[in-house]
Amino acid sequence: MHTVRSILAAAGYDGVDELGVNEPVVVERESLMDLHIEKLAADRLSVAHYYTQRGDLMSDPEVVFDTAGDDWTPIEYTQHGFPQVHQYDGDGLDDAAGFVDQWDDTLDDQGFIEHAVKQYELDQEQSELS
């Protein structure tokens, strides 16, 4: 996902390996759900939009990737709400590839890369002033 890779670069990471486990990169957007990027394990990366419903955290959607190689393979897809969907295949979800490509383009079109650049530049400036 080129958009997620670009967001990680904007946040100062050269790649997924540099991320700490359970240390999310979050891109905040007004009028859109924030984008959460989180390393779950050595070769597992979650990319998700979340919302809260009746006190429960819901994904809309969450895709977990196997990041062991250069190409990220979607291995888990979760969508809460209606219809509720959960799919998992450790070898890869072939039917999720089209969705992942479309979602990647949508995230780019929605300006998540530009917002990440602005957000992390502002964070850097504020930390330099401290």
C-alpha positions in Angstrom: 0.0 0.0 0.0 1.9 3.0 -1.3 -0.3 5.4 0.9 0.6 3.7 4.1 4.3 3.5 3.2 4.2 7.2 2.4 2.5 8.0 5.7 5.1 5.9 7.6 7.9 7.9 5.8 6.2 11.2 6.8 6.2 10.0 10.4 9.9 9.3 10.2 10.0 5.6 9.6 12.0 4.1 6.7 9.9 0.9 6.9 7.7 -1.3 9.0 10.7 -2.8 10.7 11.4 0.5 12.5 8.0 0.6 14.0 7.6 -0.6 17.6 5.0 -3.2 18.3 1.8 -1.6 19.6 3.0 1.9 18.9 0.5 3.2 16.4 0.9 5.9 13.8 -2.4 7.7 13.6 -3.4 10.2 11.0 -6.2 12.5 12.1 -8.7 13.9 9.6 -11.6 16.2 10.2 -14.8 14.8 8.8 -13.2 11.4 8.1 -12.3 8.5 10.4 -8.7 8.6 11.6 -6.3 6.1 10.0 -4.5 3.8 12.4 -1.3 2.0 11.3 0.0 -0.4 14.0 2.6 -3.1 14.0 1.1 -6.1 15.8 4.1 -8.5 15.6 7.4 -8.9 13.7 5.8 -9.4 10.3 2.2 -8.2 11.0 0.8 -4.7 10.3 -2.7 -3.5 10.9 -4.2 -0.7 8.9 -7.7 0.4 10.1 -10.3 3.0 10.5 -12.1 2.7 13.9 -15.2 4.1 15.5 -16.9 3.6 18.9 -20.3 2.1 19.1 -21.9 1.6 22.5 -18.5 1.7 24.1 -17.0 -0.9 21.8 -14.2 -0.2 19.3 -15.4 -1.1 15.8 -13.3 -1.4 12.6 -14.4 0.0 9.3 -12.4 -1.8 8.0 -9.2 -3.3 9.5 -6.8 -5.2 7.2 -3.9 -7.1 8.7 -0.9 -7.6 6.4 2.0 -10.1 6.4 4.9 -7.7 5.8 7.6 -10.4 5.6 8.6 -9.6 2.0 8.6 -6.5 -0.2 4.9 -7.1 -1.1 2.5 -6.9 1.8 0.0 -9.7 1.7 -3.5 -9.1 3.2 -4.2 -12.0 5.6 -7.0 -10.8 7.7 -10.0 -8.5 7.0 -12.5 -7.3 9.6 -15.5 -5.1 9.0 -17.9 -4.5 11.9 -21.4 -3.2 11.4 -23.7 -4.4 8.7 -22.8 -6.7 7.1 -20.2 -7.9 9.6 -17.3 -9.6 7.9 -14.2 -11.4 9.3 -11.9 -13.3 7.0 -8.5 -14.9 7.8 -6.1 -16.9 5.7 -2.4 -17.0 6.8 -1.4 -17.6 3.1 -3.2 -14.5 1.9 -6.7 -13.4 1.1 -6.8 -13.5 -2.7 -10.3 -11.8 -2.8 -9.1 -8.9 -0.7 -6.4 -7.7 -3.1 -8.8 -5.7 -5.2 -10.3 -4.1 -2.2 -6.9 -3.2 -0.8 -5.8 -1.6 -4.0 -9.1 0.5 -4.2 -8.8 1.4 -0.5 -5.2 2.5 -1.0 -6.2 4.8 -3.9 -9.1 6.2 -1.8 -6.9 7.0 1.2 -4.5 8.8 -1.2 -7.4 10.7 -2.8 -8.7 11.7 0.6 -5.5 13.4 1.4 -4.1 11.1 4.1 -0.5 11.5 2.9 -0.7 15.3 2.9 -2.3 15.3 6.3 0.3 13.0 7.7 3.1 15.2 6.3 1.5 18.3 7.9 0.7 16.5 11.2 4.2 15.1 11.7 6.0 18.3 10.6 3.9 20.1 13.2 4.8 17.5 15.8 8.5 17.9 14.9 8.3 21.7 15.2 6.6 21.4 18.6 9.2 19.0 20.0 12.0 21.2 18.8 10.4 24.1 20.7 10.2 22.1 23.9 
